[in-house]
Amino acid sequence: MIARDVKRTLIAKKYAVKRARIKAVIADRNAEPEQIDAAMLALQMLPRDAGPTRQQRRCRISGRPHAVYRKFGLGRNKLREAVMRGDAPGMVKASW
């Protein structure tokens, strides 16, 4: 699964510029309806993994895909361990 996420990241980077150009045509209010339709079709023809929303945020240590805090890039379990060691700045122990 981690390798699949890496592959998705590479595909998203590869198609980022092309995707942005197509989406700019779609969002342009002065574009002709035929141009917008062609751009929509071109966007649909791109690979499914070309969209950045297909990427999963993962813990940098364990690779866990769920309960990952954006600020630290760690899953909840590893974040708790880091806080207990004092490695995470600005965190206060509540009732752990």
Distance bins in CASP14 RR format, pairs under 12 A and 6 or more apart:
PFRMAT RR
TARGET T0000
AUTHOR 0000-0000-0000
RMODE 2
METHOD distances of the structure
MODEL  1
1 7 0 0 0 0 0 1 0 0 0 0 0
1 8 0 0 0 0 0 1 0 0 0 0 0
1 56 0 0 0 0 1 0 0 0 0 0 0
1 58 0 0 0 0 1 0 0 0 0 0 0
1 63 0 0 0 0 1 0 0 0 0 0 0
1 64 0 0 0 0 0 1 0 0 0 0 0
1 65 1 0 0 1 0 0 0 0 0 0 0
1 66 0 0 0 0 0 1 0 0 0 0 0
2 8 0 0 0 0 0 1 0 0 0 0 0
2 9 0 0 0 0 0 1 0 0 0 0 0
2 55 0 0 0 0 0 1 0 0 0 0 0
2 56 0 0 0 0 1 0 0 0 0 0 0
2 58 1 0 0 1 0 0 0 0 0 0 0
2 59 0 0 0 0 0 1 0 0 0 0 0
2 60 0 0 0 0 0 1 0 0 0 0 0
2 62 0 0 0 0 0 1 0 0 0 0 0
2 63 1 0 0 1 0 0 0 0 0 0 0
2 64 0 0 0 0 0 1 0 0 0 0 0
2 65 0 0 0 0 1 0 0 0 0 0 0
3 9 0 0 0 0 0 1 0 0 0 0 0
3 10 0 0 0 0 0 1 0 0 0 0 0
3 58 0 0 0 0 0 1 0 0 0 0 0
3 63 0 0 0 0 0 1 0 0 0 0 0
4 10 0 0 0 0 0 1 0 0 0 0 0
4 11 0 0 0 0 0 1 0 0 0 0 0
4 49 0 0 0 0 1 0 0 0 0 0 0
4 54 0 0 0 0 1 0 0 0 0 0 0
4 55 0 0 0 0 0 1 0 0 0 0 0
4 56 0 0 0 0 1 0 0 0 0 0 0
4 58 0 0 0 0 0 1 0 0 0 0 0
4 65 0 0 0 0 0 1 0 0 0 0 0
5 11 0 0 0 0 0 1 0 0 0 0 0
5 12 0 0 0 0 0 1 0 0 0 0 0
5 49 0 0 0 0 1 0 0 0 0 0 0
5 52 0 0 0 0 0 1 0 0 0 0 0
5 54 0 0 0 0 1 0 0 0 0 0 0
5 55 1 0 0 1 0 0 0 0 0 0 0
5 56 1 0 1 0 0 0 0 0 0 0 0
5 57 0 0 0 0 1 0 0 0 0 0 0
5 58 1 0 0 1 0 0 0 0 0 0 0
5 59 0 0 0 0 0 1 0 0 0 0 0
5 63 0 0 0 0 1 0 0 0 0 0 0
5 64 0 0 0 0 0 1 0 0 0 0 0
5 65 0 0 0 0 1 0 0 0 0 0 0
5 68 0 0 0 0 0 1 0 0 0 0 0
6 12 0 0 0 0 0 1 0 0 0 0 0
6 13 0 0 0 0 0 1 0 0 0 0 0
6 49 0 0 0 0 0 1 0 0 0 0 0
6 55 0 0 0 0 1 0 0 0 0 0 0
6 56 0 0 0 0 0 1 0 0 0 0 0
6 58 0 0 0 0 1 0 0 0 0 0 0
6 63 0 0 0 0 0 1 0 0 0 0 0
7 13 0 0 0 0 0 1 0 0 0 0 0
7 14 0 0 0 0 0 1 0 0 0 0 0
7 47 0 0 0 0 0 1 0 0 0 0 0
7 48 0 0 0 0 0 1 0 0 0 0 0
7 49 1 0 0 1 0 0 0 0 0 0 0
7 50 0 0 0 0 0 1 0 0 0 0 0
7 54 0 0 0 0 0 1 0 0 0 0 0
7 55 0 0 0 0 0 1 0 0 0 0 0
7 56 0 0 0 0 0 1 0 0 0 0 0
8 14 0 0 0 0 0 1 0 0 0 0 0
8 15 0 0 0 0 0 1 0 0 0 0 0
8 47 0 0 0 0 1 0 0 0 0 0 0
8 48 0 0 0 0 1 0 0 0 0 0 0
8 49 1 0 1 0 0 0 0 0 0 0 0
8 50 0 0 0 0 1 0 0 0 0 0 0
8 51 0 0 0 0 1 0 0 0 0 0 0
8 52 0 0 0 0 1 0 0 0 0 0 0
8 53 0 0 0 0 0 1 0 0 0 0 0
8 54 1 0 1 0 0 0 0 0 0 0 0
8 55 1 0 1 0 0 0 0 0 0 0 0
8 56 1 0 0 1 0 0 0 0 0 0 0
8 57 0 0 0 0 0 1 0 0 0 0 0
8 58 0 0 0 0 0 1 0 0 0 0 0
9 15 0 0 0 0 0 1 0 0 0 0 0
9 16 0 0 0 0 0 1 0 0 0 0 0
9 49 0 0 0 0 1 0 0 0 0 0 0
9 50 0 0 0 0 0 1 0 0 0 0 0
9 51 0 0 0 0 0 1 0 0 0 0 0
9 52 0 0 0 0 1 0 0 0 0 0 0
9 54 0 0 0 0 1 0 0 0 0 0 0
9 55 1 0 1 0 0 0 0 0 0 0 0
9 56 0 0 0 0 1 0 0 0 0 0 0
9 57 0 0 0 0 0 1 0 0 0 0 0
9 58 0 0 0 0 0 1 0 0 0 0 0
10 16 0 0 0 0 0 1 0 0 0 0 0
10 47 0 0 0 0 0 1 0 0 0 0 0
10 49 0 0 0 0 1 0 0 0 0 0 0
10 50 0 0 0 0 0 1 0 0 0 0 0
10 52 0 0 0 0 0 1 0 0 0 0 0
10 54 0 0 0 0 0 1 0 0 0 0 0
10 55 0 0 0 0 0 1 0 0 0 0 0
11 18 0 0 0 0 0 1 0 0 0 0 0
11 19 0 0 0 0 0 1 0 0 0 0 0
11 46 0 0 0 0 1 0 0 0 0 0 0
11 47 1 0 1 0 0 0 0 0 0 0 0
11 48 0 0 0 0 1 0 0 0 0 0 0
11 49 1 0 1 0 0 0 0 0 0 0 0
11 50 1 0 1 0 0 0 0 0 0 0 0
11 51 0 0 0 0 1 0 0 0 0 0 0
11 52 0 0 0 0 0 1 0 0 0 0 0
11 54 0 0 0 0 1 0 0 0 0 0 0
11 55 0 0 0 0 1 0 0 0 0 0 0
12 18 0 0 0 0 0 1 0 0 0 0 0
12 19 0 0 0 0 1 0 0 0 0 0 0
12 20 0 0 0 0 0 1 0 0 0 0 0
12 46 0 0 0 0 0 1 0 0 0 0 0
12 47 0 0 0 0 1 0 0 0 0 0 0
12 48 0 0 0 0 0 1 0 0 0 0 0
12 49 1 0 0 1 0 0 0 0 0 0 0
12 50 1 0 1 0 0 0 0 0 0 0 0
12 51 1 0 1 0 0 0 0 0 0 0 0
12 52 1 0 1 0 0 0 0 0 0 0 0
12 53 0 0 0 0 1 0 0 0 0 0 0
12 54 1 0 0 1 0 0 0 0 0 0 0
12 55 1 0 0 1 0 0 0 0 0 0 0
12 56 0 0 0 0 0 1 0 0 0 0 0
13 19 0 0 0 0 0 1 0 0 0 0 0
13 20 0 0 0 0 0 1 0 0 0 0 0
13 49 0 0 0 0 0 1 0 0 0 0 0
13 50 0 0 0 0 1 0 0 0 0 0 0
13 51 0 0 0 0 0 1 0 0 0 0 0
13 52 0 0 0 0 1 0 0 0 0 0 0
13 55 0 0 0 0 0 1 0 0 0 0 0
14 46 0 0 0 0 0 1 0 0 0 0 0
14 47 0 0 0 0 1 0 0 0 0 0 0
14 49 0 0 0 0 1 0 0 0 0 0 0
14 50 1 0 0 1 0 0 0 0 0 0 0
14 51 0 0 0 0 0 1 0 0 0 0 0
14 52 0 0 0 0 0 1 0 0 0 0 0
15 21 0 0 0 0 0 1 0 0 0 0 0
15 22 0 0 0 0 1 0 0 0 0 0 0
15 23 0 0 0 0 0 1 0 0 0 0 0
15 42 0 0 0 0 0 1 0 0 0 0 0
15 43 0 0 0 0 0 1 0 0 0 0 0
15 45 0 0 0 0 0 1 0 0 0 0 0
15 46 1 0 1 0 0 0 0 0 0 0 0
15 47 1 0 0 1 0 0 0 0 0 0 0
15 48 0 0 0 0 0 1 0 0 0 0 0
15 49 0 0 0 0 1 0 0 0 0 0 0
15 50 1 1 0 0 0 0 0 0 0 0 0
15 51 1 0 0 1 0 0 0 0 0 0 0
15 52 0 0 0 0 1 0 0 0 0 0 0
15 54 0 0 0 0 0 1 0 0 0 0 0
16 22 0 0 0 0 0 1 0 0 0 0 0
16 23 0 0 0 0 0 1 0 0 0 0 0
16 46 0 0 0 0 0 1 0 0 0 0 0
16 50 0 0 0 0 1 0 0 0 0 0 0
16 51 0 0 0 0 1 0 0 0 0 0 0
16 52 1 0 0 1 0 0 0 0 0 0 0
16 55 0 0 0 0 0 1 0 0 0 0 0
17 23 0 0 0 0 0 1 0 0 0 0 0
17 24 0 0 0 0 0 1 0 0 0 0 0
17 46 0 0 0 0 0 1 0 0 0 0 0
17 50 0 0 0 0 0 1 0 0 0 0 0
18 24 0 0 0 0 0 1 0 0 0 0 0
18 25 0 0 0 0 0 1 0 0 0 0 0
18 39 0 0 0 0 0 1 0 0 0 0 0
18 42 0 0 0 0 1 0 0 0 0 0 0
18 43 0 0 0 0 1 0 0 0 0 0 0
18 45 0 0 0 0 0 1 0 0 0 0 0
18 46 1 0 0 1 0 0 0 0 0 0 0
18 47 0 0 0 0 0 1 0 0 0 0 0
18 50 0 0 0 0 1 0 0 0 0 0 0
18 51 0 0 0 0 0 1 0 0 0 0 0
19 25 0 0 0 0 0 1 0 0 0 0 0
19 26 0 0 0 0 0 1 0 0 0 0 0
19 39 0 0 0 0 0 1 0 0 0 0 0
19 42 0 0 0 0 1 0 0 0 0 0 0
19 43 1 0 0 1 0 0 0 0 0 0 0
19 44 0 0 0 0 0 1 0 0 0 0 0
19 45 0 0 0 0 0 1 0 0 0 0 0
19 46 1 0 0 1 0 0 0 0 0 0 0
19 47 0 0 0 0 0 1 0 0 0 0 0
19 49 0 0 0 0 0 1 0 0 0 0 0
19 50 1 0 1 0 0 0 0 0 0 0 0
19 51 1 0 0 1 0 0 0 0 0 0 0
19 52 0 0 0 0 1 0 0 0 0 0 0
19 53 0 0 0 0 0 1 0 0 0 0 0
19 54 0 0 0 0 0 1 0 0 0 0 0
20 26 0 0 0 0 0 1 0 0 0 0 0
20 27 0 0 0 0 0 1 0 0 0 0 0
20 39 0 0 0 0 0 1 0 0 0 0 0
20 43 0 0 0 0 0 1 0 0 0 0 0
20 46 0 0 0 0 0 1 0 0 0 0 0
20 50 0 0 0 0 0 1 0 0 0 0 0
20 51 0 0 0 0 0 1 0 0 0 0 0
20 52 0 0 0 0 0 1 0 0 0 0 0
21 27 0 0 0 0 0 1 0 0 0 0 0
21 28 0 0 0 0 0 1 0 0 0 0 0
21 39 0 0 0 0 1 0 0 0 0 0 0
21 42 0 0 0 0 1 0 0 0 0 0 0
21 43 0 0 0 0 0 1 0 0 0 0 0
21 46 0 0 0 0 0 1 0 0 0 0 0
22 28 0 0 0 0 0 1 0 0 0 0 0
22 31 0 0 0 0 0 1 0 0 0 0 0
22 35 0 0 0 0 0 1 0 0 0 0 0
22 36 0 0 0 0 0 1 0 0 0 0 0
22 38 0 0 0 0 1 0 0 0 0 0 0
22 39 1 0 1 0 0 0 0 0 0 0 0
22 40 0 0 0 0 1 0 0 0 0 0 0
22 41 0 0 0 0 1 0 0 0 0 0 0
22 42 1 0 1 0 0 0 0 0 0 0 0
22 43 1 0 1 0 0 0 0 0 0 0 0
22 44 0 0 0 0 1 0 0 0 0 0 0
22 45 0 0 0 0 1 0 0 0 0 0 0
22 46 1 0 0 1 0 0 0 0 0 0 0
22 50 0 0 0 0 0 1 0 0 0 0 0
22 51 0 0 0 0 0 1 0 0 0 0 0
23 31 0 0 0 0 0 1 0 0 0 0 0
23 36 0 0 0 0 0 1 0 0 0 0 0
23 39 1 0 0 1 0 0 0 0 0 0 0
23 40 0 0 0 0 0 1 0 0 0 0 0
23 42 0 0 0 0 0 1 0 0 0 0 0
23 43 1 0 0 1 0 0 0 0 0 0 0
23 46 0 0 0 0 0 1 0 0 0 0 0
23 50 0 0 0 0 0 1 0 0 0 0 0
23 51 0 0 0 0 0 1 0 0 0 0 0
23 52 0 0 0 0 0 1 0 0 0 0 0
24 30 0 0 0 0 0 1 0 0 0 0 0
24 31 0 0 0 0 1 0 0 0 0 0 0
24 35 0 0 0 0 0 1 0 0 0 0 0
24 36 0 0 0 0 0 1 0 0 0 0 0
24 39 0 0 0 0 1 0 0 0 0 0 0
24 42 0 0 0 0 0 1 0 0 0 0 0
24 43 0 0 0 0 0 1 0 0 0 0 0
25 31 1 0 1 0 0 0 0 0 0 0 0
25 32 0 0 0 0 1 0 0 0 0 0 0
25 33 0 0 0 0 0 1 0 0 0 0 0
25 34 0 0 0 0 0 1 0 0 0 0 0
25 35 1 0 0 1 0 0 0 0 0 0 0
25 36 1 0 0 1 0 0 0 0 0 0 0
25 37 0 0 0 0 0 1 0 0 0 0 0
25 38 0 0 0 0 1 0 0 0 0 0 0
25 39 1 0 1 0 0 0 0 0 0 0 0
25 40 0 0 0 0 1 0 0 0 0 0 0
25 41 0 0 0 0 0 1 0 0 0 0 0
25 42 0 0 0 0 1 0 0 0 0 0 0
25 43 0 0 0 0 1 0 0 0 0 0 0
26 33 0 0 0 0 0 1 0 0 0 0 0
26 35 0 0 0 0 1 0 0 0 0 0 0
26 36 1 0 1 0 0 0 0 0 0 0 0
26 37 0 0 0 0 1 0 0 0 0 0 0
26 38 0 0 0 0 1 0 0 0 0 0 0
26 39 1 0 1 0 0 0 0 0 0 0 0
26 40 1 0 0 1 0 0 0 0 0 0 0
26 41 0 0 0 0 0 1 0 0 0 0 0
26 42 0 0 0 0 1 0 0 0 0 0 0
26 43 1 0 0 1 0 0 0 0 0 0 0
26 44 0 0 0 0 0 1 0 0 0 0 0
27 35 0 0 0 0 0 1 0 0 0 0 0
27 36 0 0 0 0 1 0 0 0 0 0 0
27 39 0 0 0 0 1 0 0 0 0 0 0
27 40 0 0 0 0 0 1 0 0 0 0 0
27 43 0 0 0 0 0 1 0 0 0 0 0
28 35 0 0 0 0 1 0 0 0 0 0 0
28 36 1 0 0 1 0 0 0 0 0 0 0
28 39 0 0 0 0 1 0 0 0 0 0 0
29 35 0 0 0 0 0 1 0 0 0 0 0
29 36 0 0 0 0 1 0 0 0 0 0 0
30 36 0 0 0 0 0 1 0 0 0 0 0
31 37 0 0 0 0 1 0 0 0 0 0 0
31 38 0 0 0 0 1 0 0 0 0 0 0
31 39 1 0 0 1 0 0 0 0 0 0 0
31 40 0 0 0 0 0 1 0 0 0 0 0
32 38 0 0 0 0 1 0 0 0 0 0 0
32 39 0 0 0 0 0 1 0 0 0 0 0
33 39 0 0 0 0 0 1 0 0 0 0 0
33 40 0 0 0 0 0 1 0 0 0 0 0
34 40 0 0 0 0 0 1 0 0 0 0 0
34 41 0 0 0 0 0 1 0 0 0 0 0
35 41 0 0 0 0 0 1 0 0 0 0 0
35 42 0 0 0 0 0 1 0 0 0 0 0
36 42 0 0 0 0 0 1 0 0 0 0 0
36 43 0 0 0 0 0 1 0 0 0 0 0
37 43 0 0 0 0 0 1 0 0 0 0 0
37 44 0 0 0 0 0 1 0 0 0 0 0
38 44 0 0 0 0 0 1 0 0 0 0 0
38 45 0 0 0 0 0 1 0 0 0 0 0
39 45 0 0 0 0 0 1 0 0 0 0 0
39 46 0 0 0 0 0 1 0 0 0 0 0
40 46 0 0 0 0 0 1 0 0 0 0 0
42 50 0 0 0 0 0 1 0 0 0 0 0
43 50 0 0 0 0 1 0 0 0 0 0 0
43 51 0 0 0 0 1 0 0 0 0 0 0
44 50 0 0 0 0 0 1 0 0 0 0 0
44 51 0 0 0 0 0 1 0 0 0 0 0
46 54 0 0 0 0 0 1 0 0 0 0 0
47 54 0 0 0 0 1 0 0 0 0 0 0
48 54 1 0 0 1 0 0 0 0 0 0 0
49 55 0 0 0 0 1 0 0 0 0 0 0
49 56 0 0 0 0 0 1 0 0 0 0 0
55 65 0 0 0 0 0 1 0 0 0 0 0
56 63 0 0 0 0 1 0 0 0 0 0 0
56 64 0 0 0 0 0 1 0 0 0 0 0
56 65 1 0 1 0 0 0 0 0 0 0 0
56 66 0 0 0 0 1 0 0 0 0 0 0
56 68 0 0 0 0 1 0 0 0 0 0 0
57 63 0 0 0 0 1 0 0 0 0 0 0
57 64 0 0 0 0 1 0 0 0 0 0 0
57 65 1 0 0 1 0 0 0 0 0 0 0
57 66 0 0 0 0 1 0 0 0 0 0 0
57 67 0 0 0 0 0 1 0 0 0 0 0
57 68 1 0 1 0 0 0 0 0 0 0 0
57 69 0 0 0 0 1 0 0 0 0 0 0
57 70 1 0 0 1 0 0 0 0 0 0 0
57 71 0 0 0 0 0 1 0 0 0 0 0
57 72 0 0 0 0 0 1 0 0 0 0 0
57 73 1 0 0 1 0 0 0 0 0 0 0
57 74 0 0 0 0 0 1 0 0 0 0 0
57 75 0 0 0 0 1 0 0 0 0 0 0
58 64 1 0 0 1 0 0 0 0 0 0 0
58 65 1 0 1 0 0 0 0 0 0 0 0
58 66 0 0 0 0 1 0 0 0 0 0 0
58 67 0 0 0 0 0 1 0 0 0 0 0
58 68 1 0 0 1 0 0 0 0 0 0 0
58 69 0 0 0 0 0 1 0 0 0 0 0
58 70 0 0 0 0 0 1 0 0 0 0 0
58 73 0 0 0 0 1 0 0 0 0 0 0
58 74 0 0 0 0 1 0 0 0 0 0 0
58 75 0 0 0 0 1 0 0 0 0 0 0
58 78 0 0 0 0 0 1 0 0 0 0 0
59 65 1 0 0 1 0 0 0 0 0 0 0
59 66 0 0 0 0 1 0 0 0 0 0 0
59 67 0 0 0 0 1 0 0 0 0 0 0
59 68 1 0 1 0 0 0 0 0 0 0 0
59 69 0 0 0 0 1 0 0 0 0 0 0
59 70 0 0 0 0 0 1 0 0 0 0 0
59 72 0 0 0 0 1 0 0 0 0 0 0
59 73 1 0 0 1 0 0 0 0 0 0 0
59 74 1 0 1 0 0 0 0 0 0 0 0
59 75 1 1 0 0 0 0 0 0 0 0 0
59 76 0 0 0 0 1 0 0 0 0 0 0
59 77 0 0 0 0 1 0 0 0 0 0 0
59 78 1 0 1 0 0 0 0 0 0 0 0
59 79 0 0 0 0 1 0 0 0 0 0 0
59 80 0 0 0 0 0 1 0 0 0 0 0
59 81 0 0 0 0 0 1 0 0 0 0 0
59 82 0 0 0 0 0 1 0 0 0 0 0
60 68 0 0 0 0 1 0 0 0 0 0 0
60 69 0 0 0 0 0 1 0 0 0 0 0
60 70 0 0 0 0 0 1 0 0 0 0 0
60 72 0 0 0 0 1 0 0 0 0 0 0
60 73 1 0 1 0 0 0 0 0 0 0 0
60 74 1 0 0 1 0 0 0 0 0 0 0
60 75 0 0 0 0 1 0 0 0 0 0 0
60 78 0 0 0 0 1 0 0 0 0 0 0
60 79 0 0 0 0 0 1 0 0 0 0 0
60 82 0 0 0 0 0 1 0 0 0 0 0
61 68 0 0 0 0 0 1 0 0 0 0 0
61 72 0 0 0 0 0 1 0 0 0 0 0
61 73 0 0 0 0 1 0 0 0 0 0 0
61 74 1 0 0 1 0 0 0 0 0 0 0
61 75 1 0 0 1 0 0 0 0 0 0 0
61 76 0 0 0 0 0 1 0 0 0 0 0
61 77 0 0 0 0 1 0 0 0 0 0 0
61 78 1 0 1 0 0 0 0 0 0 0 0
61 79 0 0 0 0 1 0 0 0 0 0 0
61 80 0 0 0 0 0 1 0 0 0 0 0
61 81 0 0 0 0 1 0 0 0 0 0 0
61 82 0 0 0 0 1 0 0 0 0 0 0
61 87 0 0 0 0 0 1 0 0 0 0 0
62 68 0 0 0 0 1 0 0 0 0 0 0
62 73 0 0 0 0 0 1 0 0 0 0 0
62 74 0 0 0 0 1 0 0 0 0 0 0
62 75 1 0 0 1 0 0 0 0 0 0 0
62 76 0 0 0 0 0 1 0 0 0 0 0
62 77 1 0 0 1 0 0 0 0 0 0 0
62 78 1 0 1 0 0 0 0 0 0 0 0
62 79 0 0 0 0 0 1 0 0 0 0 0
62 80 0 0 0 0 0 1 0 0 0 0 0
62 81 0 0 0 0 0 1 0 0 0 0 0
62 82 0 0 0 0 0 1 0 0 0 0 0
63 73 0 0 0 0 0 1 0 0 0 0 0
63 74 0 0 0 0 1 0 0 0 0 0 0
63 75 0 0 0 0 1 0 0 0 0 0 0
63 77 0 0 0 0 0 1 0 0 0 0 0
63 78 0 0 0 0 1 0 0 0 0 0 0
64 73 0 0 0 0 0 1 0 0 0 0 0
64 74 0 0 0 0 1 0 0 0 0 0 0
64 75 1 0 1 0 0 0 0 0 0 0 0
64 76 0 0 0 0 1 0 0 0 0 0 0
64 77 1 0 0 1 0 0 0 0 0 0 0
64 78 1 0 0 1 0 0 0 0 0 0 0
64 79 0 0 0 0 0 1 0 0 0 0 0
65 73 0 0 0 0 0 1 0 0 0 0 0
65 75 0 0 0 0 1 0 0 0 0 0 0
65 76 0 0 0 0 0 1 0 0 0 0 0
66 75 0 0 0 0 1 0 0 0 0 0 0
66 76 0 0 0 0 1 0 0 0 0 0 0
66 77 0 0 0 0 0 1 0 0 0 0 0
67 73 0 0 0 0 0 1 0 0 0 0 0
67 74 0 0 0 0 1 0 0 0 0 0 0
67 75 1 0 1 0 0 0 0 0 0 0 0
67 76 1 0 1 0 0 0 0 0 0 0 0
67 77 1 0 0 1 0 0 0 0 0 0 0
67 78 0 0 0 0 1 0 0 0 0 0 0
67 79 0 0 0 0 1 0 0 0 0 0 0
67 80 0 0 0 0 0 1 0 0 0 0 0
68 74 1 0 0 1 0 0 0 0 0 0 0
68 75 1 0 1 0 0 0 0 0 0 0 0
68 76 1 0 0 1 0 0 0 0 0 0 0
68 77 0 0 0 0 0 1 0 0 0 0 0
68 78 0 0 0 0 1 0 0 0 0 0 0
68 79 0 0 0 0 1 0 0 0 0 0 0
69 75 1 0 0 1 0 0 0 0 0 0 0
69 76 1 0 0 1 0 0 0 0 0 0 0
69 77 0 0 0 0 0 1 0 0 0 0 0
69 78 0 0 0 0 1 0 0 0 0 0 0
69 79 1 0 1 0 0 0 0 0 0 0 0
69 80 0 0 0 0 0 1 0 0 0 0 0
69 82 0 0 0 0 0 1 0 0 0 0 0
69 83 0 0 0 0 0 1 0 0 0 0 0
69 88 0 0 0 0 1 0 0 0 0 0 0
69 91 0 0 0 0 0 1 0 0 0 0 0
70 79 0 0 0 0 0 1 0 0 0 0 0
71 79 0 0 0 0 1 0 0 0 0 0 0
71 82 0 0 0 0 0 1 0 0 0 0 0
71 88 0 0 0 0 1 0 0 0 0 0 0
71 89 0 0 0 0 0 1 0 0 0 0 0
71 90 0 0 0 0 1 0 0 0 0 0 0
71 91 0 0 0 0 1 0 0 0 0 0 0
72 78 0 0 0 0 1 0 0 0 0 0 0
72 79 1 0 1 0 0 0 0 0 0 0 0
72 80 0 0 0 0 0 1 0 0 0 0 0
72 81 0 0 0 0 0 1 0 0 0 0 0
72 82 1 0 0 1 0 0 0 0 0 0 0
72 83 0 0 0 0 1 0 0 0 0 0 0
72 87 0 0 0 0 1 0 0 0 0 0 0
72 88 1 0 0 1 0 0 0 0 0 0 0
72 89 0 0 0 0 1 0 0 0 0 0 0
72 90 0 0 0 0 0 1 0 0 0 0 0
72 91 0 0 0 0 1 0 0 0 0 0 0
73 79 0 0 0 0 1 0 0 0 0 0 0
73 82 0 0 0 0 0 1 0 0 0 0 0
73 88 0 0 0 0 0 1 0 0 0 0 0
74 80 0 0 0 0 1 0 0 0 0 0 0
74 81 0 0 0 0 1 0 0 0 0 0 0
74 82 1 0 0 1 0 0 0 0 0 0 0
74 83 0 0 0 0 1 0 0 0 0 0 0
74 87 0 0 0 0 1 0 0 0 0 0 0
74 88 1 0 0 1 0 0 0 0 0 0 0
74 91 0 0 0 0 0 1 0 0 0 0 0
75 81 0 0 0 0 1 0 0 0 0 0 0
75 82 0 0 0 0 1 0 0 0 0 0 0
75 83 0 0 0 0 0 1 0 0 0 0 0
75 88 0 0 0 0 0 1 0 0 0 0 0
76 82 0 0 0 0 0 1 0 0 0 0 0
76 83 0 0 0 0 0 1 0 0 0 0 0
76 88 0 0 0 0 0 1 0 0 0 0 0
76 96 0 0 0 0 0 1 0 0 0 0 0
77 83 0 0 0 0 0 1 0 0 0 0 0
77 84 0 0 0 0 0 1 0 0 0 0 0
77 96 0 0 0 0 0 1 0 0 0 0 0
78 84 0 0 0 0 0 1 0 0 0 0 0
78 85 0 0 0 0 0 1 0 0 0 0 0
78 87 0 0 0 0 1 0 0 0 0 0 0
78 88 0 0 0 0 1 0 0 0 0 0 0
79 85 0 0 0 0 0 1 0 0 0 0 0
79 86 0 0 0 0 0 1 0 0 0 0 0
79 87 0 0 0 0 1 0 0 0 0 0 0
79 88 1 0 0 1 0 0 0 0 0 0 0
79 90 0 0 0 0 0 1 0 0 0 0 0
79 91 1 0 0 1 0 0 0 0 0 0 0
79 96 0 0 0 0 0 1 0 0 0 0 0
80 86 0 0 0 0 0 1 0 0 0 0 0
80 87 0 0 0 0 0 1 0 0 0 0 0
80 88 0 0 0 0 1 0 0 0 0 0 0
80 91 0 0 0 0 1 0 0 0 0 0 0
80 93 0 0 0 0 1 0 0 0 0 0 0
80 94 0 0 0 0 0 1 0 0 0 0 0
80 95 0 0 0 0 0 1 0 0 0 0 0
80 96 1 0 0 1 0 0 0 0 0 0 0
81 87 0 0 0 0 1 0 0 0 0 0 0
81 88 0 0 0 0 1 0 0 0 0 0 0
81 91 0 0 0 0 0 1 0 0 0 0 0
81 96 0 0 0 0 0 1 0 0 0 0 0
82 88 1 0 1 0 0 0 0 0 0 0 0
82 89 0 0 0 0 1 0 0 0 0 0 0
82 90 0 0 0 0 0 1 0 0 0 0 0
82 91 0 0 0 0 1 0 0 0 0 0 0
82 93 0 0 0 0 0 1 0 0 0 0 0
82 96 0 0 0 0 0 1 0 0 0 0 0
83 89 0 0 0 0 1 0 0 0 0 0 0
83 90 0 0 0 0 1 0 0 0 0 0 0
83 91 1 0 1 0 0 0 0 0 0 0 0
83 92 0 0 0 0 1 0 0 0 0 0 0
83 93 1 0 0 1 0 0 0 0 0 0 0
83 94 0 0 0 0 1 0 0 0 0 0 0
83 96 1 0 0 1 0 0 0 0 0 0 0
84 91 0 0 0 0 1 0 0 0 0 0 0
84 93 1 0 0 1 0 0 0 0 0 0 0
84 96 1 0 0 1 0 0 0 0 0 0 0
85 91 0 0 0 0 0 1 0 0 0 0 0
85 93 0 0 0 0 0 1 0 0 0 0 0
86 92 0 0 0 0 0 1 0 0 0 0 0
86 93 0 0 0 0 1 0 0 0 0 0 0
END
